Amino acid sequence: MSRSLLVFPDVGASPLLDAIASAQKTIRLKMFVFDEPQLLDAIVEAKKRGIDARVMLNPARRSGETENEESRRKLVEAGVSVLDSNPAFDLTHEKSLVIDDAAA
């Protein structure tokens, strides 16, 4: 297994898009704010390919401002499982992507 360090935003979206496109079975994504159109479309396309795609989103900022509603709607309409982060935490600022339970 090779490892590499990706420094965002310098590296661009390509490594994430490539990882999503390589999924054979599952995608697990956690995002604080999910508003990048290319990545959103890639998750929807993966679902259309039959990939079990699951997304966890932070429901709102501490101020109450919601920023994920449009993305949530698009994902749910595509059949992607979308959950809110744990309500025990008033903020979940994690960002992670796991492909096929093998690559992160």
Gaussian input, Z-matrix of N, CA and C with variables (Angstrom, degrees):
# hf/3-21g

backbone

0 1
 N
 C     1     B1
 C     2     B2     1     A1
 N     3     B3     2     A2     1     D1
 C     4     B4     3     A3     2     D2
 C     5     B5     4     A4     3     D3
 N     6     B6     5     A5     4     D4
 C     7     B7     6     A6     5     D5
 C     8     B8     7     A7     6     D6
 N     9     B9     8     A8     7     D7
 C    10    B10     9     A9     8     D8
 C    11    B11    10    A10     9     D9
 N    12    B12    11    A11    10    D10
 C    13    B13    12    A12    11    D11
 C    14    B14    13    A13    12    D12
 N    15    B15    14    A14    13    D13
 C    16    B16    15    A15    14    D14
 C    17    B17    16    A16    15    D15
 N    18    B18    17    A17    16    D16
 C    19    B19    18    A18    17    D17
 C    20    B20    19    A19    18    D18
 N    21    B21    20    A20    19    D19
 C    22    B22    21    A21    20    D20
 C    23    B23    22    A22    21    D21
 N    24    B24    23    A23    22    D22
 C    25    B25    24    A24    23    D23
 C    26    B26    25    A25    24    D24
 N    27    B27    26    A26    25    D25
 C    28    B28    27    A27    26    D26
 C    29    B29    28    A28    27    D27
 N    30    B30    29    A29    28    D28
 C    31    B31    30    A30    29    D29
 C    32    B32    31    A31    30    D30
 N    33    B33    32    A32    31    D31
 C    34    B34    33    A33    32    D32
 C    35    B35    34    A34    33    D33
 N    36    B36    35    A35    34    D34
 C    37    B37    36    A36    35    D35
 C    38    B38    37    A37    36    D36
 N    39    B39    38    A38    37    D37
 C    40    B40    39    A39    38    D38
 C    41    B41    40    A40    39    D39
 N    42    B42    41    A41    40    D40
 C    43    B43    42    A42    41    D41
 C    44    B44    43    A43    42    D42
 N    45    B45    44    A44    43    D43
 C    46    B46    45    A45    44    D44
 C    47    B47    46    A46    45    D45
 N    48    B48    47    A47    46    D46
 C    49    B49    48    A48    47    D47
 C    50    B50    49    A49    48    D48
 N    51    B51    50    A50    49    D49
 C    52    B52    51    A51    50    D50
 C    53    B53    52    A52    51    D51
 N    54    B54    53    A53    52    D52
 C    55    B55    54    A54    53    D53
 C    56    B56    55    A55    54    D54
 N    57    B57    56    A56    55    D55
 C    58    B58    57    A57    56    D56
 C    59    B59    58    A58    57    D57
 N    60    B60    59    A59    58    D58
 C    61    B61    60    A60    59    D59
 C    62    B62    61    A61    60    D60
 N    63    B63    62    A62    61    D61
 C    64    B64    63    A63    62    D62
 C    65    B65    64    A64    63    D63
 N    66    B66    65    A65    64    D64
 C    67    B67    66    A66    65    D65
 C    68    B68    67    A67    66    D66
 N    69    B69    68    A68    67    D67
 C    70    B70    69    A69    68    D68
 C    71    B71    70    A70    69    D69
 N    72    B72    71    A71    70    D70
 C    73    B73    72    A72    71    D71
 C    74    B74    73    A73    72    D72
 N    75    B75    74    A74    73    D73
 C    76    B76    75    A75    74    D74
 C    77    B77    76    A76    75    D75
 N    78    B78    77    A77    76    D76
 C    79    B79    78    A78    77    D77
 C    80    B80    79    A79    78    D78
 N    81    B81    80    A80    79    D79
 C    82    B82    81    A81    80    D80
 C    83    B83    82    A82    81    D81
 N    84    B84    83    A83    82    D82
 C    85    B85    84    A84    83    D83
 C    86    B86    85    A85    84    D84
 N    87    B87    86    A86    85    D85
 C    88    B88    87    A87    86    D86
 C    89    B89    88    A88    87    D87
 N    90    B90    89    A89    88    D88
 C    91    B91    90    A90    89    D89
 C    92    B92    91    A91    90    D90
 N    93    B93    92    A92    91    D91
 C    94    B94    93    A93    92    D92
 C    95    B95    94    A94    93    D93
 N    96    B96    95    A95    94    D94
 C    97    B97    96    A96    95    D95
 C    98    B98    97    A97    96    D96
 N    99    B99    98    A98    97    D97
 C   100   B100    99    A99    98    D98
 C   101   B101   100   A100    99    D99
 N   102   B102   101   A101   100   D100
 C   103   B103   102   A102   101   D101
 C   104   B104   103   A103   102   D102
 N   105   B105   104   A104   103   D103
 C   106   B106   105   A105   104   D104
 C   107   B107   106   A106   105   D105
 N   108   B108   107   A107   106   D106
 C   109   B109   108   A108   107   D107
 C   110   B110   109   A109   108   D108
 N   111   B111   110   A110   109   D109
 C   112   B112   111   A111   110   D110
 C   113   B113   112   A112   111   D111
 N   114   B114   113   A113   112   D112
 C   115   B115   114   A114   113   D113
 C   116   B116   115   A115   114   D114
 N   117   B117   116   A116   115   D115
 C   118   B118   117   A117   116   D116
 C   119   B119   118   A118   117   D117
 N   120   B120   119   A119   118   D118
 C   121   B121   120   A120   119   D119
 C   122   B122   121   A121   120   D120
 N   123   B123   122   A122   121   D121
 C   124   B124   123   A123   122   D122
 C   125   B125   124   A124   123   D123
 N   126   B126   125   A125   124   D124
 C   127   B127   126   A126   125   D125
 C   128   B128   127   A127   126   D126
 N   129   B129   128   A128   127   D127
 C   130   B130   129   A129   128   D128
 C   131   B131   130   A130   129   D129
 N   132   B132   131   A131   130   D130
 C   133   B133   132   A132   131   D131
 C   134   B134   133   A133   132   D132
 N   135   B135   134   A134   133   D133
 C   136   B136   135   A135   134   D134
 C   137   B137   136   A136   135   D135
 N   138   B138   137   A137   136   D136
 C   139   B139   138   A138   137   D137
 C   140   B140   139   A139   138   D138
 N   141   B141   140   A140   139   D139
 C   142   B142   141   A141   140   D140
 C   143   B143   142   A142   141   D141
 N   144   B144   143   A143   142   D142
 C   145   B145   144   A144   143   D143
 C   146   B146   145   A145   144   D144
 N   147   B147   146   A146   145   D145
 C   148   B148   147   A147   146   D146
 C   149   B149   148   A148   147   D147
 N   150   B150   149   A149   148   D148
 C   151   B151   150   A150   149   D149
 C   152   B152   151   A151   150   D150
 N   153   B153   152   A152   151   D151
 C   154   B154   153   A153   152   D152
 C   155   B155   154   A154   153   D153
 N   156   B156   155   A155   154   D154
 C   157   B157   156   A156   155   D155
 C   158   B158   157   A157   156   D156
 N   159   B159   158   A158   157   D157
 C   160   B160   159   A159   158   D158
 C   161   B161   160   A160   159   D159
 N   162   B162   161   A161   160   D160
 C   163   B163   162   A162   161   D161
 C   164   B164   163   A163   162   D162
 N   165   B165   164   A164   163   D163
 C   166   B166   165   A165   164   D164
 C   167   B167   166   A166   165   D165
 N   168   B168   167   A167   166   D166
 C   169   B169   168   A168   167   D167
 C   170   B170   169   A169   168   D168
 N   171   B171   170   A170   169   D169
 C   172   B172   171   A171   170   D170
 C   173   B173   172   A172   171   D171
 N   174   B174   173   A173   172   D172
 C   175   B175   174   A174   173   D173
 C   176   B176   175   A175   174   D174
 N   177   B177   176   A176   175   D175
 C   178   B178   177   A177   176   D176
 C   179   B179   178   A178   177   D177
 N   180   B180   179   A179   178   D178
 C   181   B181   180   A180   179   D179
 C   182   B182   181   A181   180   D180
 N   183   B183   182   A182   181   D181
 C   184   B184   183   A183   182   D182
 C   185   B185   184   A184   183   D183
 N   186   B186   185   A185   184   D184
 C   187   B187   186   A186   185   D185
 C   188   B188   187   A187   186   D186
 N   189   B189   188   A188   187   D187
 C   190   B190   189   A189   188   D188
 C   191   B191   190   A190   189   D189
 N   192   B192   191   A191   190   D190
 C   193   B193   192   A192   191   D191
 C   194   B194   193   A193   192   D192
 N   195   B195   194   A194   193   D193
 C   196   B196   195   A195   194   D194
 C   197   B197   196   A196   195   D195
 N   198   B198   197   A197   196   D196
 C   199   B199   198   A198   197   D197
 C   200   B200   199   A199   198   D198
 N   201   B201   200   A200   199   D199
 C   202   B202   201   A201   200   D200
 C   203   B203   202   A202   201   D201
 N   204   B204   203   A203   202   D202
 C   205   B205   204   A204   203   D203
 C   206   B206   205   A205   204   D204
 N   207   B207   206   A206   205   D205
 C   208   B208   207   A207   206   D206
 C   209   B209   208   A208   207   D207
 N   210   B210   209   A209   208   D208
 C   211   B211   210   A210   209   D209
 C   212   B212   211   A211   210   D210
 N   213   B213   212   A212   211   D211
 C   214   B214   213   A213   212   D212
 C   215   B215   214   A214   213   D213
 N   216   B216   215   A215   214   D214
 C   217   B217   216   A216   215   D215
 C   218   B218   217   A217   216   D216
 N   219   B219   218   A218   217   D217
 C   220   B220   219   A219   218   D218
 C   221   B221   220   A220   219   D219
 N   222   B222   221   A221   220   D220
 C   223   B223   222   A222   221   D221
 C   224   B224   223   A223   222   D222
 N   225   B225   224   A224   223   D223
 C   226   B226   225   A225   224   D224
 C   227   B227   226   A226   225   D225
 N   228   B228   227   A227   226   D226
 C   229   B229   228   A228   227   D227
 C   230   B230   229   A229   228   D228
 N   231   B231   230   A230   229   D229
 C   232   B232   231   A231   230   D230
 C   233   B233   232   A232   231   D231
 N   234   B234   233   A233   232   D232
 C   235   B235   234   A234   233   D233
 C   236   B236   235   A235   234   D234
 N   237   B237   236   A236   235   D235
 C   238   B238   237   A237   236   D236
 C   239   B239   238   A238   237   D237
 N   240   B240   239   A239   238   D238
 C   241   B241   240   A240   239   D239
 C   242   B242   241   A241   240   D240
 N   243   B243   242   A242   241   D241
 C   244   B244   243   A243   242   D242
 C   245   B245   244   A244   243   D243
 N   246   B246   245   A245   244   D244
 C   247   B247   246   A246   245   D245
 C   248   B248   247   A247   246   D246
 N   249   B249   248   A248   247   D247
 C   250   B250   249   A249   248   D248
 C   251   B251   250   A250   249   D249
 N   252   B252   251   A251   250   D250
 C   253   B253   252   A252   251   D251
 C   254   B254   253   A253   252   D252
 N   255   B255   254   A254   253   D253
 C   256   B256   255   A255   254   D254
 C   257   B257   256   A256   255   D255
 N   258   B258   257   A257   256   D256
 C   259   B259   258   A258   257   D257
 C   260   B260   259   A259   258   D258
 N   261   B261   260   A260   259   D259
 C   262   B262   261   A261   260   D260
 C   263   B263   262   A262   261   D261
 N   264   B264   263   A263   262   D262
 C   265   B265   264   A264   263   D263
 C   266   B266   265   A265   264   D264
 N   267   B267   266   A266   265   D265
 C   268   B268   267   A267   266   D266
 C   269   B269   268   A268   267   D267
 N   270   B270   269   A269   268   D268
 C   271   B271   270   A270   269   D269
 C   272   B272   271   A271   270   D270
 N   273   B273   272   A272   271   D271
 C   274   B274   273   A273   272   D272
 C   275   B275   274   A274   273   D273
 N   276   B276   275   A275   274   D274
 C   277   B277   276   A276   275   D275
 C   278   B278   277   A277   276   D276
 N   279   B279   278   A278   277   D277
 C   280   B280   279   A279   278   D278
 C   281   B281   280   A280   279   D279
 N   282   B282   281   A281   280   D280
 C   283   B283   282   A282   281   D281
 C   284   B284   283   A283   282   D282
 N   285   B285   284   A284   283   D283
 C   286   B286   285   A285   284   D284
 C   287   B287   286   A286   285   D285
 N   288   B288   287   A287   286   D286
 C   289   B289   288   A288   287   D287
 C   290   B290   289   A289   288   D288
 N   291   B291   290   A290   289   D289
 C   292   B292   291   A291   290   D290
 C   293   B293   292   A292   291   D291
 N   294   B294   293   A293   292   D292
 C   295   B295   294   A294   293   D293
 C   296   B296   295   A295   294   D294
 N   297   B297   296   A296   295   D295
 C   298   B298   297   A297   296   D296
 C   299   B299   298   A298   297   D297
 N   300   B300   299   A299   298   D298
 C   301   B301   300   A300   299   D299
 C   302   B302   301   A301   300   D300
 N   303   B303   302   A302   301   D301
 C   304   B304   303   A303   302   D302
 C   305   B305   304   A304   303   D303
 N   306   B306   305   A305   304   D304
 C   307   B307   306   A306   305   D305
 C   308   B308   307   A307   306   D306
 N   309   B309   308   A308   307   D307
 C   310   B310   309   A309   308   D308
 C   311   B311   310   A310   309   D309

   B1=1.4479
   B2=1.5256
   B3=1.3068
   B4=1.4618
   B5=1.5223
   B6=1.2880
   B7=1.4646
   B8=1.5071
   B9=1.3202
   B10=1.4543
   B11=1.5161
   B12=1.2984
   B13=1.4515
   B14=1.5209
   B15=1.3211
   B16=1.4568
   B17=1.5212
   B18=1.3170
   B19=1.4557
   B20=1.5302
   B21=1.3183
   B22=1.4625
   B23=1.5206
   B24=1.2948
   B25=1.4652
   B26=1.5215
   B27=1.3374
   B28=1.4677
   B29=1.5227
   B30=1.3233
   B31=1.4631
   B32=1.5311
   B33=1.3092
   B34=1.4657
   B35=1.5166
   B36=1.3100
   B37=1.4644
   B38=1.5253
   B39=1.3217
   B40=1.4703
   B41=1.5275
   B42=1.3309
   B43=1.4708
   B44=1.5269
   B45=1.3265
   B46=1.4626
   B47=1.5206
   B48=1.3192
   B49=1.4639
   B50=1.5266
   B51=1.3305
   B52=1.4674
   B53=1.5236
   B54=1.3237
   B55=1.4666
   B56=1.5293
   B57=1.3085
   B58=1.4698
   B59=1.5256
   B60=1.3253
   B61=1.4706
   B62=1.5211
   B63=1.3362
   B64=1.4652
   B65=1.5279
   B66=1.3098
   B67=1.4730
   B68=1.5256
   B69=1.3212
   B70=1.4568
   B71=1.5293
   B72=1.3407
   B73=1.4716
   B74=1.5222
   B75=1.3476
   B76=1.4644
   B77=1.5206
   B78=1.3303
   B79=1.4616
   B80=1.5141
   B81=1.3312
   B82=1.4624
   B83=1.5243
   B84=1.3235
   B85=1.4586
   B86=1.5199
   B87=1.3282
   B88=1.4661
   B89=1.5155
   B90=1.3387
   B91=1.4565
   B92=1.5149
   B93=1.3100
   B94=1.4553
   B95=1.5276
   B96=1.3231
   B97=1.4647
   B98=1.5285
   B99=1.3182
   B100=1.4650
   B101=1.5173
   B102=1.3362
   B103=1.4632
   B104=1.5253
   B105=1.3130
   B106=1.4655
   B107=1.5291
   B108=1.3381
   B109=1.4706
   B110=1.5271
   B111=1.3365
   B112=1.4670
   B113=1.5236
   B114=1.3228
   B115=1.4676
   B116=1.5235
   B117=1.3012
   B118=1.4524
   B119=1.5300
   B120=1.3223
   B121=1.4667
   B122=1.5266
   B123=1.3286
   B124=1.4640
   B125=1.5296
   B126=1.3254
   B127=1.4713
   B128=1.5289
   B129=1.3202
   B130=1.4684
   B131=1.5294
   B132=1.3135
   B133=1.4706
   B134=1.5262
   B135=1.3295
   B136=1.4638
   B137=1.5275
   B138=1.3037
   B139=1.4665
   B140=1.5299
   B141=1.3245
   B142=1.4727
   B143=1.5271
   B144=1.3434
   B145=1.4683
   B146=1.5308
   B147=1.3261
   B148=1.4559
   B149=1.5115
   B150=1.3093
   B151=1.4658
   B152=1.5311
   B153=1.3232
   B154=1.4670
   B155=1.5250
   B156=1.3248
   B157=1.4625
   B158=1.5173
   B159=1.3244
   B160=1.4646
   B161=1.5215
   B162=1.3231
   B163=1.4608
   B164=1.5288
   B165=1.3324
   B166=1.4581
   B167=1.5221
   B168=1.3296
   B169=1.4607
   B170=1.5133
   B171=1.3151
   B172=1.4510
   B173=1.5331
   B174=1.3410
   B175=1.4634
   B176=1.5244
   B177=1.3321
   B178=1.4714
   B179=1.5261
   B180=1.3122
   B181=1.4655
   B182=1.5289
   B183=1.3045
   B184=1.4720
   B185=1.5276
   B186=1.3321
   B187=1.4612
   B188=1.5270
   B189=1.3213
   B190=1.4545
   B191=1.5158
   B192=1.3268
   B193=1.4610
   B194=1.5296
   B195=1.3333
   B196=1.4661
   B197=1.5229
   B198=1.3275
   B199=1.4557
   B200=1.5210
   B201=1.3023
   B202=1.4597
   B203=1.5227
   B204=1.3161
   B205=1.4618
   B206=1.5235
   B207=1.3131
   B208=1.4693
   B209=1.5289
   B210=1.3236
   B211=1.4634
   B212=1.5233
   B213=1.3203
   B214=1.4628
   B215=1.5291
   B216=1.3296
   B217=1.4647
   B218=1.5268
   B219=1.3324
   B220=1.4620
   B221=1.5278
   B222=1.3178
   B223=1.4616
   B224=1.5294
   B225=1.3104
   B226=1.4685
   B227=1.5218
   B228=1.3258
   B229=1.4692
   B230=1.5273
   B231=1.3340
   B232=1.4604
   B233=1.5299
   B234=1.3284
   B235=1.4561
   B236=1.5107
   B237=1.3208
   B238=1.4651
   B239=1.5254
   B240=1.3208
   B241=1.4594
   B242=1.5251
   B243=1.3386
   B244=1.4623
   B245=1.5221
   B246=1.3111
   B247=1.4552
   B248=1.5199
   B249=1.3279
   B250=1.4646
   B251=1.5149
   B252=1.3105
   B253=1.4563
   B254=1.5306
   B255=1.3041
   B256=1.4609
   B257=1.5317
   B258=1.3378
   B259=1.4689
   B260=1.5318
   B261=1.3278
   B262=1.4629
   B263=1.5306
   B264=1.3181
   B265=1.4589
   B266=1.5189
   B267=1.3194
   B268=1.4644
   B269=1.5199
   B270=1.3249
   B271=1.4589
   B272=1.5203
   B273=1.3180
   B274=1.4608
   B275=1.5144
   B276=1.3170
   B277=1.4603
   B278=1.5286
   B279=1.3073
   B280=1.4643
   B281=1.5236
   B282=1.3160
   B283=1.4617
   B284=1.5213
   B285=1.3306
   B286=1.4647
   B287=1.5216
   B288=1.3350
   B289=1.4596
   B290=1.5100
   B291=1.3246
   B292=1.4675
   B293=1.5214
   B294=1.3171
   B295=1.4609
   B296=1.5258
   B297=1.3290
   B298=1.4743
   B299=1.5291
   B300=1.3167
   B301=1.4558
   B302=1.5289
   B303=1.3383
   B304=1.4537
   B305=1.5226
   B306=1.3068
   B307=1.4626
   B308=1.5078
   B309=1.3359
   B310=1.4548
   B311=1.5148
   A1=108.08
   A2=116.21
   A3=119.58
   A4=109.68
   A5=114.85
   A6=121.31
   A7=108.94
   A8=114.98
   A9=119.48
   A10=108.80
   A11=115.41
   A12=121.81
   A13=108.56
   A14=116.17
   A15=121.78
   A16=107.82
   A17=116.92
   A18=121.54
   A19=107.82
   A20=114.72
   A21=120.64
   A22=109.92
   A23=119.83
   A24=127.17
   A25=113.69
   A26=118.03
   A27=121.05
   A28=113.48
   A29=117.24
   A30=121.07
   A31=112.26
   A32=117.76
   A33=121.09
   A34=112.14
   A35=116.40
   A36=122.11
   A37=113.65
   A38=118.46
   A39=121.35
   A40=114.90
   A41=120.67
   A42=118.49
   A43=113.13
   A44=116.74
   A45=119.36
   A46=111.19
   A47=116.82
   A48=120.35
   A49=110.79
   A50=116.73
   A51=120.75
   A52=111.44
   A53=116.43
   A54=120.48
   A55=110.60
   A56=116.81
   A57=120.72
   A58=110.22
   A59=116.64
   A60=120.67
   A61=112.01
   A62=117.16
   A63=120.58
   A64=113.05
   A65=117.74
   A66=120.62
   A67=111.04
   A68=115.28
   A69=121.69
   A70=112.15
   A71=116.79
   A72=120.17
   A73=113.29
   A74=116.53
   A75=118.81
   A76=112.83
   A77=113.05
   A78=122.23
   A79=106.74
   A80=116.77
   A81=122.93
   A82=106.82
   A83=116.20
   A84=121.10
   A85=109.71
   A86=116.91
   A87=122.43
   A88=107.01
   A89=115.34
   A90=119.91
   A91=110.60
   A92=114.80
   A93=120.91
   A94=109.01
   A95=116.42
   A96=122.64
   A97=106.21
   A98=116.57
   A99=121.76
   A100=108.02
   A101=115.49
   A102=118.92
   A103=113.03
   A104=117.65
   A105=121.41
   A106=108.65
   A107=118.19
   A108=121.26
   A109=114.38
   A110=118.13
   A111=120.36
   A112=111.52
   A113=116.42
   A114=119.96
   A115=110.79
   A116=116.66
   A117=121.16
   A118=110.10
   A119=116.50
   A120=120.74
   A121=111.47
   A122=117.20
   A123=120.85
   A124=111.21
   A125=117.20
   A126=120.52
   A127=109.82
   A128=117.32
   A129=121.58
   A130=110.04
   A131=117.41
   A132=120.66
   A133=111.11
   A134=116.93
   A135=119.88
   A136=110.24
   A137=116.82
   A138=120.26
   A139=110.23
   A140=116.36
   A141=120.66
   A142=111.49
   A143=117.44
   A144=122.28
   A145=111.61
   A146=116.35
   A147=119.68
   A148=114.75
   A149=117.20
   A150=121.29
   A151=109.17
   A152=116.63
   A153=122.01
   A154=107.33
   A155=116.13
   A156=121.91
   A157=109.94
   A158=115.63
   A159=121.85
   A160=109.08
   A161=114.70
   A162=120.85
   A163=108.98
   A164=115.82
   A165=121.55
   A166=107.78
   A167=115.78
   A168=121.43
   A169=111.26
   A170=116.08
   A171=120.73
   A172=106.52
   A173=118.46
   A174=119.42
   A175=114.38
   A176=117.29
   A177=119.73
   A178=109.61
   A179=114.47
   A180=120.11
   A181=108.56
   A182=116.71
   A183=120.05
   A184=111.43
   A185=116.30
   A186=121.23
   A187=111.95
   A188=116.55
   A189=121.12
   A190=113.15
   A191=116.61
   A192=121.09
   A193=110.24
   A194=115.83
   A195=120.55
   A196=108.60
   A197=114.85
   A198=119.61
   A199=112.96
   A200=117.65
   A201=120.98
   A202=114.14
   A203=118.08
   A204=119.42
   A205=113.11
   A206=118.63
   A207=120.45
   A208=110.87
   A209=116.85
   A210=120.67
   A211=110.34
   A212=116.88
   A213=121.22
   A214=109.84
   A215=116.39
   A216=121.03
   A217=110.32
   A218=116.84
   A219=120.80
   A220=111.32
   A221=116.66
   A222=120.64
   A223=111.49
   A224=116.67
   A225=120.99
   A226=110.23
   A227=117.30
   A228=120.75
   A229=111.65
   A230=117.04
   A231=121.46
   A232=112.10
   A233=117.34
   A234=120.67
   A235=115.00
   A236=117.02
   A237=121.36
   A238=108.55
   A239=116.93
   A240=121.54
   A241=108.86
   A242=116.54
   A243=121.31
   A244=108.58
   A245=115.68
   A246=122.08
   A247=109.73
   A248=115.26
   A249=120.84
   A250=108.92
   A251=115.80
   A252=120.17
   A253=109.09
   A254=116.40
   A255=122.72
   A256=111.22
   A257=117.56
   A258=120.14
   A259=113.86
   A260=117.67
   A261=120.16
   A262=111.15
   A263=115.99
   A264=121.83
   A265=107.56
   A266=117.16
   A267=118.62
   A268=112.06
   A269=117.13
   A270=120.71
   A271=108.79
   A272=116.94
   A273=122.22
   A274=106.85
   A275=116.25
   A276=120.77
   A277=111.28
   A278=116.33
   A279=120.89
   A280=110.95
   A281=114.62
   A282=121.55
   A283=106.11
   A284=116.29
   A285=118.74
   A286=110.18
   A287=114.39
   A288=122.34
   A289=107.24
   A290=116.89
   A291=122.37
   A292=107.53
   A293=115.84
   A294=123.23
   A295=109.66
   A296=115.49
   A297=122.49
   A298=112.75
   A299=117.89
   A300=123.30
   A301=112.58
   A302=116.07
   A303=119.56
   A304=113.53
   A305=117.47
   A306=121.01
   A307=109.08
   A308=116.07
   A309=120.54
   A310=109.96
   D1=126.30
   D2=177.37
   D3=-92.27
   D4=153.27
   D5=179.26
   D6=-129.90
   D7=146.20
   D8=175.78
   D9=-149.10
   D10=153.64
   D11=178.86
   D12=-96.04
   D13=125.85
   D14=177.76
   D15=-107.86
   D16=122.90
   D17=-179.48
   D18=-108.03
   D19=113.26
   D20=-178.68
   D21=-98.63
   D22=146.30
   D23=8.18
   D24=-89.82
   D25=2.37
   D26=-174.14
   D27=-55.98
   D28=-39.41
   D29=-174.61
   D30=-75.65
   D31=-17.62
   D32=-179.65
   D33=80.00
   D34=-176.76
   D35=-175.36
   D36=-83.57
   D37=-13.98
   D38=-173.04
   D39=-53.37
   D40=-46.17
   D41=-179.76
   D42=-60.96
   D43=-37.43
   D44=178.79
   D45=-72.08
   D46=-41.46
   D47=177.77
   D48=-62.53
   D49=-41.04
   D50=177.58
   D51=-63.48
   D52=-41.51
   D53=179.54
   D54=-63.65
   D55=-45.35
   D56=179.37
   D57=-62.30
   D58=-42.63
   D59=179.91
   D60=-65.75
   D61=-26.11
   D62=-178.39
   D63=-82.72
   D64=-10.27
   D65=-176.77
   D66=-58.10
   D67=134.25
   D68=177.50
   D69=-106.06
   D70=-27.70
   D71=-175.79
   D72=-133.13
   D73=-51.20
   D74=-171.50
   D75=-137.96
   D76=151.43
   D77=170.48
   D78=-133.57
   D79=129.81
   D80=175.05
   D81=-123.91
   D82=118.26
   D83=-176.16
   D84=-126.56
   D85=132.94
   D86=172.56
   D87=-120.90
   D88=131.05
   D89=-178.67
   D90=-141.76
   D91=142.39
   D92=173.69
   D93=-74.45
   D94=-57.36
   D95=173.38
   D96=-126.39
   D97=122.58
   D98=-178.23
   D99=-112.53
   D100=93.15
   D101=-176.10
   D102=-134.08
   D103=14.02
   D104=179.06
   D105=-85.46
   D106=109.90
   D107=-174.24
   D108=-56.35
   D109=-40.35
   D110=-179.20
   D111=-62.61
   D112=-43.18
   D113=-179.16
   D114=-70.69
   D115=-39.85
   D116=177.44
   D117=-59.81
   D118=-47.52
   D119=178.60
   D120=-63.07
   D121=-36.87
   D122=179.80
   D123=-64.79
   D124=-39.83
   D125=177.55
   D126=-65.08
   D127=-43.73
   D128=178.67
   D129=-61.77
   D130=-43.72
   D131=179.15
   D132=-64.41
   D133=-38.74
   D134=177.52
   D135=-61.99
   D136=-41.90
   D137=177.87
   D138=-60.70
   D139=-41.20
   D140=178.26
   D141=-63.06
   D142=-27.61
   D143=177.58
   D144=-79.89
   D145=-3.13
   D146=179.40
   D147=96.61
   D148=9.80
   D149=179.15
   D150=-76.78
   D151=136.77
   D152=174.47
   D153=-76.48
   D154=97.68
   D155=-176.64
   D156=-103.52
   D157=126.56
   D158=178.75
   D159=-128.84
   D160=133.84
   D161=-176.03
   D162=-127.73
   D163=134.65
   D164=173.45
   D165=-114.10
   D166=127.74
   D167=-178.06
   D168=-121.00
   D169=147.24
   D170=170.35
   D171=-72.51
   D172=125.66
   D173=-174.25
   D174=-69.74
   D175=-33.06
   D176=-177.39
   D177=-163.49
   D178=157.51
   D179=172.91
   D180=-73.62
   D181=168.50
   D182=177.84
   D183=-58.50
   D184=-28.10
   D185=179.21
   D186=-74.06
   D187=-11.33
   D188=-176.66
   D189=96.07
   D190=-8.65
   D191=179.90
   D192=-66.12
   D193=129.54
   D194=177.49
   D195=-103.41
   D196=137.65
   D197=-178.58
   D198=-128.95
   D199=-3.75
   D200=-175.18
   D201=-105.54
   D202=2.84
   D203=-172.36
   D204=-63.22
   D205=-42.83
   D206=179.35
   D207=-65.27
   D208=-43.03
   D209=177.93
   D210=-65.13
   D211=-43.49
   D212=178.39
   D213=-56.58
   D214=-47.30
   D215=-178.62
   D216=-59.25
   D217=-47.13
   D218=-178.58
   D219=-62.29
   D220=-43.11
   D221=-179.81
   D222=-65.38
   D223=-47.15
   D224=-179.19
   D225=-62.24
   D226=-43.18
   D227=178.12
   D228=-60.05
   D229=-29.26
   D230=179.01
   D231=-84.83
   D232=-4.17
   D233=179.66
   D234=91.80
   D235=8.32
   D236=178.04
   D237=-76.74
   D238=135.64
   D239=175.89
   D240=-74.07
   D241=122.19
   D242=-178.77
   D243=-125.49
   D244=126.29
   D245=177.16
   D246=-124.32
   D247=155.04
   D248=171.02
   D249=-81.32
   D250=152.87
   D251=174.34
   D252=-65.17
   D253=167.92
   D254=-174.63
   D255=-59.47
   D256=124.14
   D257=-179.30
   D258=-68.34
   D259=-10.82
   D260=176.41
   D261=-67.02
   D262=-19.28
   D263=178.02
   D264=-110.38
   D265=127.92
   D266=-177.98
   D267=-73.50
   D268=-10.35
   D269=178.56
   D270=-154.87
   D271=131.46
   D272=173.54
   D273=-121.61
   D274=107.52
   D275=-174.59
   D276=-103.87
   D277=26.45
   D278=-179.51
   D279=-79.24
   D280=146.63
   D281=173.68
   D282=-133.93
   D283=116.15
   D284=178.74
   D285=-150.58
   D286=154.69
   D287=178.68
   D288=-138.53
   D289=124.88
   D290=177.21
   D291=-122.93
   D292=127.39
   D293=-178.94
   D294=-111.06
   D295=123.51
   D296=175.08
   D297=53.40
   D298=30.57
   D299=-179.15
   D300=52.49
   D301=24.70
   D302=-175.88
   D303=-130.49
   D304=-27.92
   D305=-177.42
   D306=-129.08
   D307=139.96
   D308=-179.08
   D309=-132.28

